[in-house]
Amino acid sequence: MKYKKGKLWKIPTLVVCAVLFGLLAADISGSYVTAPIDVAAYHILRSFESSAATGFFKIMTNMVHPVVLLVISLSMIHILKQRKYFIALLGNLILTVLLNVAIKGSFMRIRPPQEMHLVMESGYSFPSGHAMVAASFYGFLAYMLKQADLKKSQRYALTVLNALIVFLVGCSRIYLGVHYATDVIGGFCVSVMYLILYTEVISHYFAAEALDAAHHHLDVKQELVLSFAYAFRGIFDGIKNERNMMIHYSVVVLVVVFGVTLKLTVTEWGICLILCGMVIALEQVNTAIEAVVDLVTEEHKELARLAKDTAAGAVLVAAITAAIVGGLIFFPKLAQLFGL
């Protein structure tokens, strides 16, 4: 199958970002020949230092605050009339945060010295989480704009605005002294690679019906794409049709928000991710079992009841376990935060 003309830029972009990130990762772990770039970027931005500039960059760095992102998400979904992208938008944020935590834990680069900081920050430095979230979130908004029914000039202006916000968020991290320029560049590289792949998956999901209609014409590669499209359709349909599924995903969003706020460790993030995935996976299985049982039997049968109850019980056990472990992780941090 030939690659679509409008997507030809994606392959070289992936390659360039992968190579650049690889070089940066190798450099910061070894000889650090990019040090002059970090020093120059810091001094250039700090040359504008003033109370007004500091206030402006603090505003820009907060453009990726969870509350701000939620407000923008709801607003854009309403304005663009793109409700179908809401779950994809939230999923994009969750995956980006988890990806950043995992990569930071792999490199464990120390942040710039405390005397450079204009705001309080902790945790590792490479790649910049703010840069990654900004590129992923506002990049996905640009993807939504491309699908929206807008005038070309409006679409172009809003896309440029999104790109400007991403750039300024990256600059704010350097100006505020909490990241090196290489952290920001590395974050942008990871998010561009991730976003290309993520939007491809989302595009295939929303095109699942068209693929299904042409099912008998598919080759092996297209069959693989279709299988992923079906899988994501199952996830999205479960969210739309099952109240419990929406509750579980809402809890995941809360876990991510509180996790970022309370600065969970890599191990704590890993535990939360495994538990959330376990509960959601079991809820998906429970939904599938209920659907199959309802499909094959309309009468009350003891074995059908047993199948449903057992599946529901598995979800309950997993949810209780996740709640207990989550409490052990979050309650001490909340108590410390409020001075209890």
C-alpha positions, 0 to 999 in steps of 0.5 A, spaced: 500 500 500 502 506 498 503 511 503 498 517 502 501 523 499 499 528 505 503 523 510 509 523 507 512 528 512 511 523 517 516 518 516 522 523 515 520 527 521 520 521 526 527 519 523 529 526 525 526 526 531 528 519 533 536 521 531 536 528 535 533 525 541 538 519 541 544 524 540 541 528 546 540 522 550 547 519 549 550 526 550 547 528 556 549 521 559 556 522 556 561 527 554 555 533 554 558 537 548 551 540 548 553 544 554 554 551 550 547 550 547 544 550 554 548 556 557 547 560 551 540 559 551 539 560 558 543 567 558 539 569 552 533 568 555 535 571 562 537 577 558 530 579 558 529 578 566 524 583 569 518 582 573 514 583 567 518 578 563 518 573 570 510 574 570 509 572 563 513 566 563 510 564 569 503 564 566 506 561 560 509 555 564 502 554 567 499 553 560 500 546 561 497 546 568 492 540 569 486 545 571 488 550 565 488 544 560 481 541 562 478 548 561 481 549 554 479 541 553 472 542 554 472 549 551 475 547 544 470 540 544 464 545 545 467 550 540 469 546 535 463 541 536 468 535 536 465 531 542 468 525 539 475 527 541 474 528 548 476 521 551 482 521 545 484 528 548 484 526 555 488 519 553 493 523 550 494 527 556 495 521 560 499 517 556 504 523 555 505 524 563 506 517 564 511 517 558 515 523 561 515 519 568 518 513 565 523 516 560 525 521 566 526 515 571 531 512 565 535 518 565 535 521 572 538 527 569 539 532 575 535 539 574 539 546 573 542 548 580 537 551 585 540 558 585 538 558 577 530 557 579 525 562 579 520 557 581 520 551 586 521 545 582 523 538 584 524 531 580 528 529 574 530 534 568 530 530 562 526 531 558 522 536 560 515 534 562 512 541 561 515 541 554 512 534 552 505 536 555 505 542 551 507 539 544 502 533 545 496 537 548 496 543 543 499 539 537 493 534 538 488 541 538 492 542 532 490 535 529 483 537 531 483 543 528 485 540 521 478 536 522 474 541 524 469 545 519 473 552 519 475 557 514 482 556 512 484 562 515 481 561 522 484 554 522 491 557 520 491 562 525 489 557 531 494 552 529 500 558 529 497 560 536 498 553 538 505 552 536 507 559 539 504 557 546 508 550 545 514 554 543 513 559 549 512 554 554 519 551 552 522 558 553 519 559 560 522 552 563 529 555 561 528 562 563 525 560 570 531 556 570 528 549 572 530 546 565 536 546 560 535 547 553 536 540 551 531 538 556 526 542 552 528 540 545 528 532 548 521 533 550 519 536 544 522 530 540 519 525 544 512 528 543 512 529 536 514 522 535 509 520 540 503 525 537 505 522 530 503 515 532 497 517 536 494 521 531 495 515 526 491 510 531 486 515 532 485 516 525 484 509 524 479 508 529 475 513 527 475 510 520 474 503 522 467 503 519 470 505 512 475 499 513 470 494 515 466 496 509 472 494 505 474 488 509 474 483 504 479 487 500 485 488 505 492 485 505 495 482 511 498 489 513 491 492 513 488 487 517 493 489 522 491 496 522 484 494 522 485 489 528 488 495 532 482 500 530 477 494 532 480 494 539 480 502 540 473 502 538 471 497 543 475 501 548 471 508 546 464 504 545 465 501 552 466 508 555 460 511 551 456 505 553 458 503 560 457 508 566 462 504 570 467 505 564 467 512 565 467 512 572 474 508 572 477 513 566 475 519 570 479 516 576 485 515 572 484 522 570 484 524 577 490 519 579 494 523 574 492 530 576 494 528 583 500 524 581 503 530 578 501 535 583 504 530 589 510 529 585 510 521 585 516 517 584 517 513 578 516 506 582 509 509 585 507 511 578 508 504 575 504 501 581 498 506 579 499 505 572 499 497 573 493 498 578 489 502 573 490 498 567 488 492 571 481 495 573 480 497 566 482 491 563 477 487 568 472 492 566 472 491 559 472 483 560 466 484 564 463 488 559 464 483 554 462 477 558 455 481 560 454 482 552 455 475 550 451 472 555 445 477 554 446 475 546 446 468 547 440 467 552 434 471 554 432 467 559 434 467 566 439 461 567 443 460 573 450 459 569 449 466 566 448 469 572 454 466 575 458 468 569 456 475 570 457 475 577 463 472 577 466 477 572 463 483 576 466 480 582 473 480 579 472 487 577 470 489 585 476 485 588 481 489 583 478 496 584 478 495 592 485 493 591 487 499 587 483 503 592 487 501 598 494 501 595 492 508 592 490 510 599 497 508 601 501 512 596 496 518 596 494 519 603 501 520 606 503 525 601 496 529 602 497 529 609 504 532 608 501 537 603 496 540 608 501 539 614 497 534 618 
